[in-house]
Amino acid sequence: MTDGRTRRVFVEMFREEWRLHSRLFRGRRFALFPVLIALLAAGTVRLLAVTGTEPGTVFAGLHALAFVFGLHTGSIGLVARDALRNLLGDLTLLVFSARTLPLSQNRLLAVFVLKDVVYYALLFLLPIALGTVPAVVGPGELPGTVPLLWATLTLTFVLGMGATIAGLGLAGRGVAGKALLAAVTASVVAAWLVGVDVVAATPYGAFLAPTAPRLGATAATLLSVFAVGALTFDATDGRQGRTVGPSFRRWRRRVGDPVATKTLLDVHRSTGGVGKALFSAAVLFGVTASLIDLAGQITGVSPSVGVSFGAVLGLSGFTTYNWLTQFDDVDSYLVQPLTVADVFAAKFRAFLLLGPLVGLGVYALALVRRGGPAGEAAVGGVLLVGVACYIFGTTVYLTGLSPNEFLFDTALFAVFGAAMVVPLVPILVVGFVFAPLSLGPLAALGAGGVVLGILGVGLYRRAVPKWSGRYRSG
């Protein structure tokens, strides 16, 4: 970045990212977040090592998670236009200020992506590397393994971001772009299925063998992906001129609640539509499939498809609630004859109509592809709905109408993580290790799913008066 203007924008974006998070989370609490990440990584990896998991398996899983994290971070393309038109109105962010700054939109987007890479590499990926490596390798290997793992995790994160931006760019180029995207995706999958070493051209391949050919292949992959993104993605290429029919009354007749109807219409009419919720569930689908294969290799037992997929896909409840609260806040309802409780009730109804249905749709796909006993499939469906409702209630209780804000709050993140680990880990252990399941464990898991759903609804009901008081007091 030899251009002084570009460097200045990068510095201001980075400074604002830190200022925003440190102000939201009281400085010291936010500063402890990397420490919490390192401790969680060290504890988790150490537990895996004690259970017999090979270090190579741990490193493979970390790169997969970094790629998924990159995919989600790259989804800025799904909310870039909506963040302005649906949430911020006429306000302008630095990343979208090409009309007022002497920098092109592509330059600003590139700086924004670079800022995210540097920021999250320091905040997340470095603590993960520092926490993981000492738990699985000897002291003599630490000096070389830590920087190598950090570098390849960062590049994997970058690859995930680039893949999302390139995919969104191609998808926005009409039928020809979608066809090209489908062809590229199918080619990569086909190459992997016939035994081509696709991994060798990724950062994980460079981690396994940091040779010149693999480093060159990794660089070529990254450059190709971002070249496609740069040529096709346009954050300002919205659909400002499009019109929509008067569908509110029709939707309201089906939904019943006018605020829930508005919430669902906001998601439907936003860039990506309900496909955003499907995308989040599809990512969890891929992660679960990998975990099942990994668990089968470690234990020698084929995990329960129904229980495993049901429990993990229930985690989509968080992302669904995030999308439902993405486009407004409680202040936007103050001019209406509504209470805060009415707003929460509408969000709950919208969640029930979107979240579990999307999760169950992806779950049905998992059952079609993986199969499994009917009893385990039924219990998995109960677990999915129960876990989704539990996560919804927990998230509402902890964060109100701002589910994204607690992600970097060390205390809230720790509480949320503990609230997820306590019920989910036993369920996953049973599903991964003790399959096939007899009638007794299945009945216990089904009852557990019902209890989680009831707990979630209970937490939601307790959250309403709590947050009503806070929002009224400002």
C-alpha positions in Angstrom: 0.0 0.0 0.0 2.3 2.8 -1.2 -0.6 5.2 -1.7 -0.8 7.3 1.4 -4.6 7.7 1.1 -5.0 3.9 1.1 -2.8 3.5 4.1 -4.8 6.2 6.0 -8.1 4.5 5.3 -6.7 1.2 6.4 -5.4 2.7 9.7 -8.8 4.4 10.3 -10.8 1.3 9.6 -8.5 -0.8 11.9 -8.6 1.9 14.7 -12.4 2.1 14.4 -12.8 -1.6 14.7 -10.8 -1.7 17.9 -12.5 1.4 19.3 -16.0 0.0 18.6 -15.3 -3.3 20.3 -13.4 -1.9 23.2 -16.1 0.7 23.8 -18.9 -1.8 23.6 -17.1 -4.3 25.9 -15.5 -1.9 28.4 -11.9 -2.1 27.3 -10.3 -4.6 29.8 -13.0 -7.1 29.2 -12.5 -7.0 25.5 -8.7 -7.1 25.9 -9.1 -10.5 27.7 -10.9 -12.0 24.7 -7.7 -13.4 23.0 -6.7 -14.9 26.3 -10.0 -16.7 26.6 -9.7 -18.0 23.0 -6.2 -19.3 23.7 -7.4 -21.1 26.9 -10.4 -22.6 25.1 -8.2 -23.8 22.3 -5.6 -25.3 24.7 -8.2 -27.0 26.8 -10.1 -28.4 23.8 -7.1 -29.7 22.0 -5.7 -31.2 25.2 -8.9 -33.1 25.8 -8.8 -34.4 22.2 -5.2 -35.5 22.7 -6.1 -37.4 25.9 -8.9 -39.2 24.0 -6.4 -40.4 21.4 -6.9 -37.9 18.6 -3.8 -37.5 16.4 -2.2 -34.1 16.1 -2.7 -34.2 12.3 -6.4 -34.6 12.9 -6.4 -31.6 15.2 -4.6 -29.4 12.7 -6.9 -30.5 9.9 -9.9 -29.6 12.0 -8.5 -26.2 12.9 -8.0 -25.4 9.2 -11.5 -26.5 8.4 -12.8 -24.2 11.1 -10.7 -21.3 9.8 -12.1 -21.8 6.4 -15.7 -21.8 7.7 -14.9 -18.6 9.7 -13.7 -17.0 6.5 -16.8 -18.0 4.7 -19.0 -16.3 7.3 -16.8 -13.2 7.4 -16.9 -13.0 3.7 -20.6 -12.8 3.8 -20.3 -9.1 4.1 -21.4 -9.3 0.5 -24.8 -10.5 1.7 -25.3 -7.5 4.0 -23.3 -4.8 2.4 -26.1 -3.1 0.6 -28.7 -4.0 3.3 -26.6 -2.5 6.0 -27.0 0.9 4.3 -30.5 0.7 2.8 -32.3 -1.3 5.5 -30.4 -0.4 8.7 -28.4 2.8 8.4 -30.5 4.7 5.9 -28.4 7.6 4.4 -25.4 7.1 6.7 -22.1 6.2 5.0 -19.5 3.8 6.2 -15.9 4.1 5.2 -16.1 0.9 3.2 -19.0 2.3 1.1 -17.7 5.9 0.8 -16.3 5.8 -2.7 -18.5 8.7 -3.8 -17.0 11.0 -1.1 -13.4 9.7 -0.9 -10.8 9.8 -3.7 -10.7 6.0 -3.7 -12.5 3.5 -5.9 -15.1 1.1 -4.5 -12.9 -1.9 -5.3 -10.0 -0.2 -3.5 -12.1 0.4 -0.4 -13.4 -3.1 -0.4 -9.9 -4.5 -0.7 -8.8 -2.4 2.2 -11.8 -3.5 4.2 -11.0 -7.2 3.5 -7.3 -6.6 4.4 -8.4 -4.9 7.7 -10.5 -7.9 8.6 -7.7 -10.3 7.8 -5.2 -8.5 10.0 -7.7 -7.9 12.8 -9.0 -11.4 13.1 -5.6 -13.0 12.5 -4.5 -11.2 15.6 -7.7 -11.5 17.7 -8.6 -15.1 16.9 -6.1 -17.1 14.9 -2.9 -16.2 16.7 -4.4 -17.1 20.1 -5.7 -20.4 18.6 -2.2 -21.2 17.3 -0.6 -20.3 20.6 -3.1 -22.4 22.6 -3.1 -25.4 20.3 0.5 -26.1 19.4 1.9 -26.5 23.0 -0.9 -29.0 23.7 0.0 -31.4 20.8 3.7 -31.0 20.0 7.0 -31.2 21.9 8.9 -28.1 23.2 11.5 -28.4 20.5 8.9 -28.0 17.7 7.2 -24.9 19.1 9.3 -22.2 17.5 8.6 -23.5 14.0 5.1 -24.9 14.3 3.4 -21.8 15.9 4.3 -19.3 13.1 3.6 -21.9 10.4 0.2 -22.8 11.9 -0.7 -19.1 12.4 0.3 -18.3 8.8 -1.7 -21.2 7.2 -4.7 -20.6 9.4 -4.7 -17.0 8.3 -4.4 -17.9 4.7 -7.2 -20.5 5.1 -9.4 -17.8 6.6 -8.5 -15.5 3.6 -9.4 -18.3 1.2 -12.8 -18.7 2.9 -13.4 -14.9 2.6 -12.4 -14.9 -1.0 -14.5 -17.9 -1.9 -17.6 -16.2 -0.5 -16.9 -12.9 -2.2 -16.1 -14.6 -5.5 -19.2 -16.8 -5.2 -21.5 -13.8 -4.5 -19.9 -11.9 -7.4 -20.5 -14.7 -9.9 -24.0 -15.3 -8.5 -24.8 -11.6 -9.1 -23.8 -11.8 -12.8 -27.0 -13.5 -14.0 -27.4 -16.9 -15.5 -24.0 -17.1 -17.0 -22.3 -16.2 -13.7 -24.4 -18.8 -11.8 -23.6 -21.4 -14.4 -19.9 -20.7 -14.1 -20.0 -20.9 -10.3 -21.8 -24.2 -10.5 -19.3 -25.5 -13.0 -16.3 -24.5 -10.9 -17.8 -26.0 -7.8 -18.7 -29.2 -9.5 -15.2 -29.5 -11.0 -13.5 -29.1 -7.6 -15.8 -31.7 -6.0 -15.4 -34.1 -8.9 -11.6 -33.8 -8.7 -11.7 -34.5 -5.0 -13.9 -37.5 -5.5 -11.7 -39.1 -8.2 -8.7 -38.8 -5.9 -7.0 -35.6 -7.1 -5.0 -34.0 -4.2 -7.0 -30.8 -4.0 -5.7 -30.1 -0.6 -2.2 -29.6 -1.9 -3.3 -26.4 -3.5 -4.6 -24.9 -0.3 -2.9 -23.4 2.8 -3.5 -26.6 4.7 -1.5 -28.4 2.0 1.3 -25.9 2.6 1.1 -26.6 6.3 1.5 -30.3 5.8 4.5 -29.8 3.5 5.8 -26.2 3.2 7.6 -26.9 -0.1 8.0 -24.4 -2.9 5.5 -26.2 -5.2 2.8 -26.2 -2.6 3.5 -22.6 -1.6 3.2 -21.6 -5.2 0.0 -23.6 -5.7 -1.5 -22.0 -2.6 -0.6 -18.5 -3.8 -2.1 -19.3 -7.2 -5.4 -20.5 -5.6 -5.7 -17.4 -3.5 -4.9 -15.0 -6.4 -7.4 -16.8 -8.6 -10.2 -16.7 -6.1 -9.7 -13.0 -5.3 -9.2 -12.1 -9.0 -12.7 -13.5 -9.7 -14.1 -11.6 -6.7 -12.5 -8.4 -7.8 -13.8 -8.7 -11.4 -17.3 -9.8 -10.5 -18.3 -8.5 -7.0 -19.8 -5.0 -6.7 -21.0 -3.9 -3.3 -22.8 -0.9 -4.8 -24.6 -2.9 -7.5 -27.9 -3.2 -5.7 -31.4 -3.4 -7.0 -32.4 0.2 -6.1 -34.7 0.3 -9.1 -36.6 -2.9 -8.4 -40.1 -2.9 -7.2 -42.0 -5.4 -5.1 -45.7 -6.2 -5.0 -48.0 -5.3 -2.1 -47.4 -8.6 -0.4 -47.5 -7.4 3.2 -51.2 -8.2 3.6 -50.9 -11.6 2.1 -48.0 -12.5 4.3 -49.8 -11.1 7.3 -52.8 -13.3 6.7 -50.4 -16.3 6.9 -48.2 -15.1 9.7 -50.8 -13.3 11.9 -48.5 -10.9 13.7 -47.8 -7.7 11.7 -44.3 -7.2 13.3 -43.3 -10.8 12.6 -44.5 -10.3 9.1 -42.3 -7.2 8.7 -39.4 -9.1 10.1 -39.8 -12.0 7.7 -40.3 -9.6 4.7 -37.1 -7.8 5.7 -35.1 -11.0 5.5 -36.9 -12.1 2.3 -36.3 -8.8 0.5 -32.7 -8.4 1.7 -29.8 -9.4 -0.5 -29.6 -13.2 -0.3 -33.1 -13.5 1.1 -33.8 -16.6 3.2 -30.8 -18.1 1.4 -28.7 -16.6 4.1 -30.3 -18.9 6.7 -29.9 -21.8 4.3 -26.2 -20.9 3.8 -25.6 -20.9 7.6 -27.3 -24.3 8.0 -25.4 -25.7 5.0 -22.1 -24.7 6.6 -23.1 -26.5 9.8 -24.1 -29.5 7.6 -20.6 -29.6 6.1 -18.9 -29.3 9.5 -21.1 -32.0 11.0 -20.4 -34.4 8.1 -16.6 -33.8 8.6 -17.0 -34.4 12.4 -18.9 -37.6 11.8 -16.2 -38.9 9.5 -13.5 -37.9 11.9 -15.2 -39.5 14.9 -15.7 -42.7 12.9 -11.9 -42.8 12.2 -11.1 -42.2 15.9 -13.5 -44.5 17.6 -14.0 -47.1 14.9 -17.8 -46.8 15.4 -20.1 -45.1 12.9 -21.8 -42.2 14.8 -25.5 -41.8 14.9 -26.4 -39.6 11.9 -29.8 -38.5 13.4 -28.5 -37.5 16.8 -25.3 -35.9 15.5 -26.8 -33.9 12.7 -29.9 -32.9 14.8 -27.8 -31.5 17.7 -25.3 -29.6 15.5 -27.9 -28.2 13.1 -29.8 -26.9 16.0 -26.9 -24.4 16.4 -28.4 -22.6 13.4 -30.8 -21.0 15.8 -28.2 -18.4 16.6 -27.6 -17.3 13.0 -31.3 -17.3 12.3 -32.0 -15.0 15.2 -29.1 -12.8 14.0 -30.6 -12.4 10.6 -34.0 -11.6 12.1 -32.6 -8.8 14.1 -30.1 -7.6 11.4 -32.3 -4.9 9.8 -33.8 -3.0 12.7 -33.5 -2.3 16.4 -35.9 -1.4 19.2 -35.7 2.3 18.5 -37.3 1.9 15.1 -40.5 0.7 16.9 -40.8 3.5 19.4 -43.1 5.6 17.1 -45.5 2.6 16.9 -48.1 1.7 19.5 -46.0 -1.3 20.5 -44.4 -2.4 23.7 -40.9 -4.0 23.8 -42.6 -7.3 24.7 -44.6 -7.1 21.5 -41.3 -6.8 19.5 -39.8 -9.8 21.3 -43.0 -11.8 20.7 -42.8 -11.0 17.0 -39.2 -12.0 16.8 -40.0 -15.3 18.5 -42.8 -16.0 16.1 -40.7 -15.2 13.1 -37.9 -17.4 14.5 -40.3 -20.3 14.9 -41.5 -19.9 11.3 -38.0 -19.7 9.8 -35.3 -21.2 12.0 -36.5 -24.8 12.8 -38.0 -25.2 9.3 -34.7 -24.3 7.6 -32.8 -26.6 10.0 -35.2 -29.5 9.4 -34.9 -29.0 5.7 -31.2 -29.4 5.8 -31.6 -32.2 8.3 -33.8 -34.1 5.8 -31.0 -33.8 3.3 -28.6 -35.3 5.8 -30.9 -38.2 6.4 -31.3 -38.8 2.6 -27.5 -38.7 2.1 -26.4 -40.6 5.2 -29.4 -42.7 6.1 -30.0 -44.1 9.6 -32.6 -45.9 11.8 -36.0 -44.3 11.9 -35.9 -44.0 15.7 -32.6 -42.0 15.6 -33.9 -39.9 12.8 -37.0 -38.9 14.8 -35.0 -38.2 18.0 -32.6 -36.1 15.9 -35.5 -33.9 14.7 -36.6 -33.4 18.3 -33.1 -32.5 19.3 -32.7 -30.0 16.4 -35.9 -28.1 17.4 -35.1 -28.3 21.1 -31.5 -27.1 20.7 -32.5 -24.3 18.3 -35.1 -23.0 20.8 -32.7 -23.3 23.7 -30.1 -21.3 21.8 -32.7 -18.7 20.9 -33.8 -18.3 24.5 -30.2 -18.2 25.7 -29.2 -15.6 23.1 -32.3 -13.4 23.8 -31.6 -13.6 27.6 -28.0 -12.6 27.2 -28.2 -10.0 24.4 -31.7 -8.8 23.8 -32.2 -7.6 20.3 -28.4 -7.3 19.6 -27.1 -10.9 19.3 -23.9 -9.9 17.5 -22.7 -7.6 20.2 -21.7 -10.3 22.7 -19.4 -12.2 20.4 -16.4 -10.2 21.6 -17.6 -9.6 25.2 -15.3 -12.0 27.1 -17.7 -12.5 30.0 -20.9 -13.0 27.9 -19.0 -15.2 25.4 -17.8 -17.4 28.2 -21.3 -17.7 29.7 -22.8 -18.4 26.3 -20.1 -21.0 25.5 -20.7 -22.8 28.9 -24.4 -22.7 28.3 -23.9 -24.5 25.0 -21.3 -26.9 26.1 -23.1 -28.3 29.2 -26.1 -29.8 27.2 -24.5 -30.4 23.8 -21.3 -32.2 24.7 -23.1 -35.1 26.4 -25.5 -35.4 23.5 -22.7 -35.4 20.9 -20.6 -37.9 23.0 -23.6 -40.3 23.0 -24.3 -39.8 19.3 -20.7 -40.1 18.3 -19.5 -43.0 20.5 -22.4 -45.2 21.5 -24.2 -45.7 18.2 -26.3 -47.6 17.3 -28.5 -46.5 20.1 -31.0 -48.6 22.0 -34.4 -47.6 23.0 -33.4 -46.3 26.5 -30.7 -43.8 25.3 -33.0 -42.7 22.5 -35.8 -42.0 24.9 -33.5 -40.1 27.2 -32.1 -38.0 24.3 -35.6 -37.2 23.0 -36.7 -36.1 26.5 -33.5 -34.0 26.7 -34.5 -32.3 23.5 -37.9 -31.5 24.8 -36.4 -30.2 28.1 -34.0 -27.9 26.1 -36.8 -26.5 24.2 -38.8 -25.8 27.4 -35.7 -24.2 28.9 -35.3 -22.0 25.8 -38.8 -20.8 26.0 -38.4 -20.2 29.7 -35.3 -18.1 29.2 -37.1 -16.1 26.5 -40.0 -15.3 28.8 -37.6 -14.2 31.6 -35.6 -12.1 29.1 -38.6 -10.0 28.0 -39.2 -8.1 31.3 -35.4 -7.9 31.8 -34.8 -6.2 28.4 -38.0 -4.2 28.5 -36.7 -2.5 31.6 -33.3 -1.8 30.1 -34.7 -0.5 26.8 -37.2 1.8 28.6 -34.4 3.2 30.8 -32.1 3.7 27.7 
